[in-house]
Structures are given as C-alpha cells and as structure tokens.
C-alpha cells in the first residue's frame, strides 16, 4: 500500500507540473540561455549511492533540466519543422511506459501489434493510400528511409543478404536524389554499403523540384556504364523550402527502368488528409514506399514515423531472421521484428491512436488549415514590407524569407540576415532556423505547433523588424 501511495503521489506531482507547463508554455524562453557544459557542471560526477526523495529529483529537474531545454512546445518555436505534443498523446506515452511491452512478436504484445495494424490502416486511408499497402511505425523517417532502401537493395537479386558486399565483384548501386533531398538518404547509403559517391544528385527545376527528364538521363547513363540503378527518392515537402517533386512523372521513369521509388513526405505528407491538399500525394500510389511523420505535424510526440510499403515481403526478405528462441506457433500473425533492424519495439501506436480519436480527422484538418493560413498571412506581411522578400513558394506552413535592403551584395545580405536571426533567437521570445536557396541565405519560419496563434506570428514579425532595424 505504501508503494502504491508513493506512486500516486509522484504521478500527481508530475501531472501538476505538466498541467502548469501547458497553461503558459510561452512563459519559457524558446531557446535556452546556456553555454555548452552548463548542464554537466550542474550535475554530480557520479550516481548517488542511495536513493533520493522524488521531490528532490523533481526540483532538480526544474532547476537544471527545464532552463536548459529548447522548448519545442512553445507557441513561438518556428525553427526546423515546428512540432508539439497533444495532452492526449502525453497520457498515452505514460500508459505505454507503464505497460512497458516489447512489440517484437505478436505474442509479446498482441494489443500493440494489432493496434499498430489498425492505426496504420486508418492513417493510410486518411492519406488516400491504396488499402493493400502495409504501414509500419518506426522512430524517425531516417530509419524508415533506411528500411525502404534496404528493401530496394534486396529486390535486385544480388544475394547481398547472404554474401554481403565485400570480397566479391559487384556493380556500383546507384541512388537518385536532388540537392534538396534530406541528408538521411545519404547516411542510409553509407550504412548500406552503397557509398556517398553513388548517391546521384539529379538536377532540379526553377522551383527546386526533381526533373523527370534529367532523372531518365542519369539512369540511362548509369546503365550504359554498367552501374545498377537501385532506388529513387522523391520528396514531398523538402526540408529547406517544402518544394514538391513531381511524383507521378518520376514514378513513370521508375517503372520504365524497374527502379524502386521511395517517397519522403515526412513533413508535408500529413497535409494530404485535407481534401484540398490531397494532390500533394498525386502519383504516390505508383511508388514502392512512402514515409510520413505524425510526430512532425500531427501533434504526436517524438518518436512516431510511419513507413508504408507496396510489398511488405520485400522488407521481410531484407530483415527477417528468427532464432529458435523467438519461434512461435502462431500462424498468419504480424511479427514486427521482421520489418527492420530493431528487435524490441516501443508501443508507439498507442499515442497515435489516442490523437486520432481525441481530435478526429476533422479536428486535425482544422488545425492544419489554420497553420497553412497563418503562413500565407505571414508571407503577405513580408512581401508588403519594403526591404523584405519571400525567397521560395510557400504552399504549406513554411515561409523562407530575408531582409534585403538595396545596395548590398549577397555576402552582406547573408551576414545581415544571419545576425538578424541570431538576435531574434537571443531574445528567447521566438526561435527560427535558416537555409540557403540557390546560394541565398534565407530565414525559415515554420508553423506547426498545436498552440501557435495569430498573435504569436504577429509577435515574431515584430521582433524580426525590430532587430533588423537595429542592425541596418
């Protein structure tokens, strides 16, 4: 009874802290005012020999951890791709940790396995994917992408699973991307033994989209040189600017040459649940795999990334390895350990299930529409302000822009905008990141937080102009 009482008391303290945190997340600095090593210096050099009171631990959490945290749940977190955690999903995370299942075999958690099957079916239907596709939850899109490329390699019939890629003669395997493709694809090529030199950057058009005609030329040249095209990675919503590759045209080239097509829609793909944005995934039904991240723009806490595949057997052929101690008598069940490197898997489907039920598809659509509308309004403010400019199309909730007073060359404009962004971030009121577009330094403002309102975007614009005025 004492232990149960202590558990309840500790959870009550944590619940009270979480509730207070979400009452006023804007009261925290978005980006902490700390230096490297500050957290290390605040902690003892060794673990305690005896247990400490929970209240002491929680107090140190508030004293050491919270002030040194970059608050992604802050409504003025506009860097990278803004994310946030819905309260229902946080509750689900606590329940998943309590159950502490390892969703590797069906029998090690039937509920975790079958709930994942169902939620992936729900999400796939909301995105308009073919019902025959299989969805699998991973921690991040980088792991989903790695898994898709491993499956692509397996379909080549080169016996790489059995004989490896070393100690024998193999042709160079080629992966086709663009300069805008996320770097995790190149990392996957390194890990899979493909090599960085075999990641081919296909030219893009004026809107930074992969050119299907240039892709065809690259593949033809490689085949003529004795190289083997292994996979194409098209992106729906690139990290820098959210440009969208023409998936249908790329899919036609992929089918012409029999090359696996993976679509990275980690951020933007979620918007396809809105009917008027369903065209974002036009042609995806012709691809072999697709990744979307509910933890980016669907209010599910990190980590929850969904990989959908046309042919799940290709993934199982690449990864399934069942030692005797993991053999089971059940037939016609899903054992998720067969779908990737990971053996023990967290119960990630639970938080997605909670979010889908708590918001409903309509509630999620309304939030996404609101974010997109705010981004369009912000872009209009930038365009209408003398000396400021938008640098890329902004179909969704990301705007790339800069301050560009006349009479300055590109080097001076880069230095100015980098200084503006540093000054904005140093205020602690807002947090933004940057990119380069055709060599031009751009500040990025990404809207995606559950709690971001128009007043937050207005405040960010005020700070930007104020800090710019100080520096000009």
VMD Tcl script that draws the C-alpha trace (Angstrom):
set ca {
  {0.00 0.00 0.00}
  {2.83 2.38 0.79}
  {4.36 1.80 -2.63}
  {1.02 2.40 -4.35}
  {0.56 5.57 -2.34}
  {4.01 6.78 -3.31}
  {3.33 6.05 -6.97}
  {0.11 8.04 -6.87}
  {1.81 10.93 -5.08}
  {4.66 11.05 -7.59}
  {2.31 10.93 -10.55}
  {0.19 13.67 -9.02}
  {3.28 15.87 -8.74}
  {4.26 15.19 -12.34}
  {0.69 15.71 -13.59}
  {0.53 19.03 -11.76}
  {3.83 20.12 -13.32}
  {2.71 19.14 -16.82}
  {-0.62 20.93 -16.42}
  {1.14 24.07 -15.23}
  {3.63 23.86 -18.11}
  {0.90 23.75 -20.72}
  {-1.07 26.55 -19.12}
  {1.64 29.03 -20.12}
  {4.28 27.46 -22.37}
  {5.02 30.94 -23.72}
  {6.44 31.95 -20.33}
  {9.62 29.96 -21.01}
  {12.50 31.00 -23.24}
  {12.14 29.11 -26.50}
  {15.89 28.69 -26.84}
  {17.73 28.46 -23.50}
  {20.37 30.95 -22.43}
  {23.05 28.38 -21.61}
  {26.56 27.54 -22.75}
  {27.97 24.12 -23.65}
  {28.85 22.27 -20.46}
  {26.47 24.16 -18.15}
  {24.28 21.10 -17.54}
  {27.29 18.86 -17.00}
  {28.70 21.32 -14.47}
  {25.41 21.37 -12.56}
  {25.35 17.58 -12.11}
  {27.41 15.40 -9.75}
  {30.26 13.41 -11.22}
  {28.85 10.05 -10.12}
  {25.49 8.44 -9.49}
  {24.12 8.52 -5.92}
  {24.83 5.53 -3.70}
  {21.44 5.75 -2.00}
  {18.03 6.70 -3.27}
  {16.80 10.27 -3.09}
  {13.31 11.66 -2.44}
  {11.20 12.11 -5.52}
  {10.55 15.73 -4.62}
  {14.31 16.39 -4.69}
  {14.65 14.82 -8.12}
  {11.71 16.81 -9.48}
  {13.14 20.00 -8.01}
  {16.45 19.34 -9.79}
  {14.51 18.69 -13.00}
  {13.04 22.16 -12.68}
  {16.35 23.73 -11.63}
  {18.70 22.07 -14.14}
  {16.80 20.46 -17.00}
  {13.97 22.86 -17.78}
  {16.09 26.05 -18.05}
  {18.48 24.23 -20.41}
  {15.73 22.87 -22.65}
  {14.81 24.14 -26.09}
  {11.03 24.22 -25.80}
  {9.54 22.66 -28.90}
  {6.10 23.02 -27.31}
  {6.49 26.80 -27.20}
  {3.95 28.51 -29.49}
  {6.74 30.65 -30.99}
  {9.01 27.75 -31.87}
  {9.30 28.38 -35.62}
  {12.60 26.60 -36.38}
  {13.16 23.46 -38.45}
  {9.64 22.00 -38.61}
  {7.62 23.15 -35.63}
  {6.16 20.24 -33.66}
  {4.17 19.81 -30.47}
  {2.69 17.17 -28.20}
  {-1.03 16.86 -27.62}
  {-2.00 16.17 -23.98}
  {-3.84 13.01 -25.00}
  {-0.66 11.67 -26.58}
  {1.37 12.51 -23.47}
  {-1.11 10.48 -21.44}
  {-0.75 7.64 -23.93}
  {3.04 7.76 -23.55}
  {2.66 7.32 -19.79}
  {0.36 4.36 -20.32}
  {2.74 2.80 -22.84}
  {5.63 3.20 -20.39}
  {3.51 1.63 -17.67}
  {2.70 -1.42 -19.77}
  {6.34 -1.49 -20.97}
  {5.67 -4.01 -23.73}
  {8.20 -5.01 -26.36}
  {6.24 -5.19 -29.58}
  {8.53 -7.54 -31.47}
  {6.42 -10.69 -31.76}
  {2.65 -10.82 -31.86}
  {2.67 -12.88 -28.67}
  {4.91 -10.41 -26.80}
  {2.04 -7.92 -27.10}
  {-1.00 -8.80 -29.20}
  {-2.60 -5.42 -28.45}
  {0.46 -3.42 -29.52}
  {0.75 -5.41 -32.73}
  {-2.87 -5.28 -33.77}
  {-3.39 -1.68 -32.71}
  {-0.46 -0.74 -34.95}
  {-2.07 -2.60 -37.83}
  {-5.35 -0.77 -37.29}
  {-3.93 2.73 -36.78}
  {-1.73 2.35 -39.84}
  {-4.83 1.35 -41.79}
  {-6.65 4.43 -40.51}
  {-3.76 6.75 -41.37}
  {-3.28 5.21 -44.80}
  {-6.96 5.69 -45.58}
  {-6.85 9.32 -44.44}
  {-3.89 9.89 -46.78}
  {-5.68 8.19 -49.68}
  {-3.18 5.32 -49.98}
  {-4.11 2.00 -51.61}
  {-5.71 -0.28 -48.97}
  {-3.32 -3.08 -49.91}
  {-0.29 -1.15 -48.65}
  {1.23 -2.06 -45.29}
  {2.14 0.52 -42.66}
  {4.89 0.09 -40.06}
  {5.83 2.52 -37.31}
  {9.50 3.45 -36.79}
  {11.10 6.09 -34.64}
  {12.08 8.54 -37.40}
  {11.84 8.99 -41.16}
  {15.57 8.34 -41.41}
  {15.04 4.78 -40.16}
  {12.01 4.33 -42.37}
  {14.02 5.55 -45.33}
  {16.90 3.24 -44.45}
  {14.46 0.32 -44.28}
  {12.96 1.19 -47.67}
  {16.40 1.41 -49.30}
  {17.40 -1.91 -47.74}
  {14.28 -3.47 -49.23}
  {15.09 -1.89 -52.58}
  {18.57 -3.42 -52.47}
  {17.10 -6.81 -51.63}
  {14.87 -6.76 -54.72}
  {17.91 -6.57 -57.01}
  {18.62 -10.29 -56.53}
  {22.34 -9.80 -55.84}
  {22.43 -12.14 -52.82}
  {23.73 -9.31 -50.68}
  {21.89 -10.59 -47.61}
  {23.75 -13.89 -47.80}
  {27.11 -12.94 -49.31}
  {27.49 -9.28 -48.40}
  {29.01 -6.52 -50.47}
  {32.69 -7.11 -49.76}
  {35.13 -9.70 -51.02}
  {33.40 -10.13 -54.36}
  {32.77 -8.21 -57.56}
  {29.56 -6.23 -57.57}
  {28.42 -3.40 -59.83}
  {28.02 0.06 -58.34}
  {24.50 0.53 -56.98}
  {23.02 3.97 -57.56}
  {20.51 6.03 -55.56}
  {18.94 9.11 -57.17}
  {18.12 12.23 -55.15}
  {18.36 16.01 -55.59}
  {20.27 18.74 -53.82}
  {17.09 19.30 -51.77}
  {16.73 15.70 -50.53}
  {17.18 15.17 -46.81}
  {20.66 14.05 -45.77}
  {19.35 10.87 -44.12}
  {19.21 9.26 -47.56}
  {22.94 9.76 -47.99}
  {23.52 8.38 -44.49}
  {21.47 5.31 -45.38}
  {23.60 4.83 -48.49}
  {26.71 4.93 -46.30}
  {25.26 2.41 -43.83}
  {24.09 0.06 -46.58}
  {27.48 0.00 -48.25}
  {26.30 1.92 -51.32}
  {28.70 4.78 -50.69}
  {28.33 8.53 -50.96}
  {29.76 8.63 -54.47}
  {26.86 6.50 -55.69}
  {24.23 8.94 -54.45}
  {23.40 10.80 -57.67}
  {22.03 14.34 -57.47}
  {19.50 14.85 -60.23}
  {19.11 18.45 -61.48}
  {16.08 20.43 -60.28}
  {13.84 22.96 -61.98}
  {13.24 26.58 -61.03}
  {11.02 25.53 -58.13}
  {13.67 23.12 -56.77}
  {11.79 20.01 -57.92}
  {13.43 16.92 -59.39}
  {13.35 16.95 -63.17}
  {11.97 13.68 -64.51}
  {13.75 14.15 -67.85}
  {17.08 14.64 -66.07}
  {16.39 11.57 -63.93}
  {15.85 9.46 -67.04}
  {19.13 10.72 -68.50}
  {21.03 9.91 -65.28}
  {19.64 6.38 -65.18}
  {20.37 5.76 -68.86}
  {23.95 6.97 -68.45}
  {24.48 4.77 -65.41}
  {23.11 1.67 -67.11}
  {25.33 2.30 -70.12}
  {28.30 2.49 -67.71}
  {27.43 -0.87 -66.13}
  {26.03 0.63 -62.94}
  {22.80 -0.63 -61.36}
  {20.04 1.87 -60.51}
  {18.76 0.78 -57.08}
  {16.36 3.45 -55.83}
  {14.94 6.88 -56.49}
  {13.96 9.13 -53.60}
  {11.33 11.76 -54.39}
  {10.42 14.34 -51.77}
  {7.02 15.79 -50.96}
  {7.88 18.84 -48.89}
  {11.65 19.32 -48.87}
  {13.27 20.38 -45.62}
  {14.59 23.71 -46.86}
  {11.57 25.05 -48.75}
  {8.80 22.37 -48.85}
  {9.10 22.04 -52.61}
  {7.27 19.00 -54.00}
  {8.85 16.69 -56.55}
  {6.55 15.59 -59.42}
  {5.96 12.09 -58.09}
  {3.77 10.88 -60.93}
  {6.34 11.80 -63.59}
  {9.15 10.33 -61.51}
  {7.13 7.15 -60.97}
  {6.79 6.75 -64.73}
  {10.58 6.79 -65.05}
  {10.95 4.40 -62.13}
  {8.58 1.91 -63.73}
  {10.22 2.28 -67.13}
  {13.55 1.15 -65.69}
  {12.27 -1.10 -62.89}
  {13.73 1.04 -60.08}
  {12.34 1.22 -56.54}
  {10.69 4.59 -55.83}
  {10.66 5.83 -52.24}
  {8.71 9.00 -51.40}
  {9.86 11.05 -48.43}
  {6.81 13.00 -47.28}
  {7.87 13.16 -43.64}
  {6.57 16.68 -43.06}
  {4.20 17.62 -45.86}
  {2.53 14.25 -46.38}
  {0.30 14.72 -43.35}
  {-1.37 17.68 -45.11}
  {-2.81 15.23 -47.64}
  {-5.51 14.35 -45.13}
  {-7.01 17.74 -46.07}
  {-9.08 17.17 -49.23}
  {-7.83 20.31 -50.96}
  {-4.23 19.19 -50.38}
  {-4.68 15.55 -51.40}
  {-2.86 16.39 -54.65}
  {0.39 16.56 -52.65}
  {0.49 12.77 -52.88}
  {-0.54 12.57 -56.51}
  {1.20 9.57 -58.06}
  {2.30 8.05 -54.73}
  {0.14 5.01 -55.45}
  {2.68 4.20 -58.20}
  {5.61 4.28 -55.78}
  {7.02 1.41 -53.73}
  {7.25 3.11 -50.35}
  {6.24 6.29 -48.55}
  {7.17 7.80 -45.20}
  {5.17 10.37 -43.21}
  {5.82 11.62 -39.67}
  {2.85 12.02 -37.31}
  {5.37 13.41 -34.83}
  {6.04 16.39 -37.11}
  {2.65 17.87 -37.91}
  {0.04 15.67 -36.28}
  {0.66 16.55 -32.63}
  {2.08 13.15 -31.71}
  {5.19 13.35 -29.50}
  {8.54 12.21 -30.83}
  {9.00 9.45 -31.96}
  {6.40 8.19 -34.42}
  {7.20 7.82 -38.13}
  {5.08 5.73 -40.48}
  {6.54 3.81 -43.41}
  {4.04 2.47 -45.93}
  {5.16 -0.15 -48.45}
  {3.53 -1.65 -51.50}
  {5.11 -5.08 -50.99}
  {5.82 -5.89 -47.37}
  {7.50 -9.16 -48.35}
  {10.46 -7.19 -49.73}
  {11.03 -5.68 -46.28}
  {10.72 -9.05 -44.58}
  {13.15 -10.61 -47.04}
  {15.67 -7.93 -46.16}
  {15.34 -8.17 -42.37}
  {13.61 -11.31 -41.12}
  {15.89 -13.50 -39.03}
  {14.25 -15.75 -36.44}
  {16.42 -17.60 -33.93}
  {14.99 -20.66 -32.22}
  {14.17 -18.83 -29.00}
  {11.88 -16.46 -30.93}
  {9.98 -19.05 -32.94}
  {6.27 -19.11 -32.19}
  {3.36 -21.43 -33.03}
  {1.02 -18.69 -34.26}
  {0.30 -18.58 -37.97}
  {-0.88 -15.61 -40.02}
  {0.19 -13.01 -37.49}
  {2.43 -9.97 -37.83}
  {5.74 -10.09 -36.02}
  {7.10 -6.55 -36.31}
  {10.65 -7.63 -35.52}
  {10.72 -8.90 -39.14}
  {10.39 -5.38 -40.55}
  {13.63 -3.70 -39.58}
  {16.82 -3.75 -37.53}
  {15.06 -3.25 -34.23}
  {14.04 -6.30 -32.22}
  {12.32 -4.82 -29.17}
  {9.92 -2.06 -30.20}
  {8.05 0.54 -28.17}
  {4.26 0.70 -28.14}
  {4.26 3.76 -30.43}
  {0.85 3.09 -31.95}
  {-0.88 3.91 -28.67}
  {-0.15 7.66 -28.81}
  {-1.18 7.87 -32.46}
  {-4.41 6.05 -31.65}
  {-5.13 8.49 -28.80}
  {-4.52 11.52 -31.05}
  {-6.66 10.21 -33.90}
  {-9.52 9.54 -31.51}
  {-9.16 12.68 -29.38}
  {-9.05 15.12 -32.32}
  {-10.77 13.14 -35.01}
  {-9.80 13.64 -38.64}
  {-11.87 16.81 -38.78}
  {-10.10 18.35 -35.78}
  {-6.67 17.62 -37.23}
  {-7.67 19.09 -40.59}
  {-8.87 22.29 -38.92}
  {-5.55 22.72 -37.11}
  {-3.53 22.14 -40.27}
  {-5.66 24.54 -42.29}
  {-5.12 27.16 -39.59}
  {-1.35 26.74 -39.74}
  {-1.31 27.00 -43.52}
  {-3.45 30.14 -43.43}
  {-1.15 31.76 -40.86}
  {1.87 31.05 -43.06}
  {0.18 32.65 -46.06}
  {-0.65 35.70 -44.00}
  {2.92 35.98 -42.72}
  {4.27 35.70 -46.28}
  {1.97 38.55 -47.32}
  {3.33 40.72 -44.49}
  {6.88 40.05 -45.68}
  {6.10 40.81 -49.31}
  {4.34 44.04 -48.38}
  {7.16 45.32 -46.18}
  {9.77 47.43 -48.03}
  {13.20 45.83 -47.93}
  {11.93 42.31 -47.23}
  {11.32 39.46 -49.65}
  {9.98 35.90 -49.81}
  {12.53 33.58 -51.41}
  {10.53 30.46 -52.27}
  {6.99 29.24 -52.89}
  {5.15 28.54 -49.64}
  {2.25 26.18 -50.34}
  {2.06 24.90 -46.75}
  {3.12 26.26 -43.36}
  {6.76 27.17 -44.01}
  {7.94 30.56 -45.30}
  {11.52 31.28 -46.41}
  {12.36 34.98 -46.46}
  {15.04 37.57 -45.80}
  {15.68 41.23 -45.19}
  {17.13 42.65 -48.40}
  {17.77 46.39 -48.19}
  {19.02 47.74 -51.53}
  {22.67 48.25 -52.31}
  {24.10 45.12 -50.61}
  {25.74 42.16 -52.26}
  {24.96 38.54 -51.38}
  {27.74 38.26 -48.81}
  {26.50 41.35 -46.99}
  {22.90 40.15 -47.11}
  {23.91 36.78 -45.70}
  {25.80 38.41 -42.82}
  {22.86 40.73 -42.13}
  {20.21 38.01 -42.08}
  {22.35 35.66 -40.00}
  {22.75 38.49 -37.49}
  {19.00 39.16 -37.51}
  {18.23 35.51 -36.84}
  {20.77 35.32 -34.01}
  {19.31 38.45 -32.45}
  {15.76 37.09 -32.68}
  {16.75 33.78 -31.12}
  {18.73 35.53 -28.39}
  {15.57 37.26 -27.16}
  {14.17 33.91 -26.06}
  {10.78 35.00 -27.37}
  {10.98 33.15 -30.68}
  {13.22 30.59 -32.34}
  {13.92 30.34 -36.09}
  {16.36 28.48 -38.30}
  {17.84 29.11 -41.74}
  {18.70 27.54 -45.05}
  {20.22 28.56 -48.39}
  {18.18 28.75 -51.56}
  {20.17 28.98 -54.78}
  {23.02 30.40 -52.73}
  {20.85 32.96 -50.93}
  {20.71 32.89 -47.13}
  {17.09 32.56 -46.01}
  {15.41 32.68 -42.61}
  {12.77 29.97 -42.17}
  {9.55 30.43 -40.22}
  {7.72 27.12 -39.82}
  {4.27 26.99 -38.24}
  {3.07 23.66 -36.91}
  {2.65 23.95 -33.16}
  {-0.68 22.96 -31.69}
  {-0.74 26.13 -29.57}
  {0.51 28.71 -32.07}
  {-1.95 31.55 -32.65}
  {-2.01 34.57 -34.91}
  {-0.68 36.72 -32.07}
  {2.43 34.55 -31.87}
  {3.17 35.02 -35.57}
  {2.50 38.75 -35.25}
  {4.94 38.95 -32.33}
  {7.61 37.10 -34.31}
  {7.21 39.58 -37.18}
  {7.50 42.50 -34.75}
  {10.72 41.08 -33.30}
  {12.17 40.43 -36.76}
  {11.58 44.01 -37.90}
  {12.80 45.47 -34.62}
  {16.06 43.51 -34.65}
  {16.57 44.23 -38.35}
  {16.18 47.95 -37.74}
  {18.88 47.80 -35.08}
  {21.33 46.17 -37.49}
  {20.76 48.15 -40.68}
}
mol new
graphics top color blue
foreach p $ca { graphics top sphere $p radius 0.5 }
foreach p [lrange $ca 0 end-1] q [lrange $ca 1 end] { graphics top cylinder $p $q radius 0.2 }
display resetview
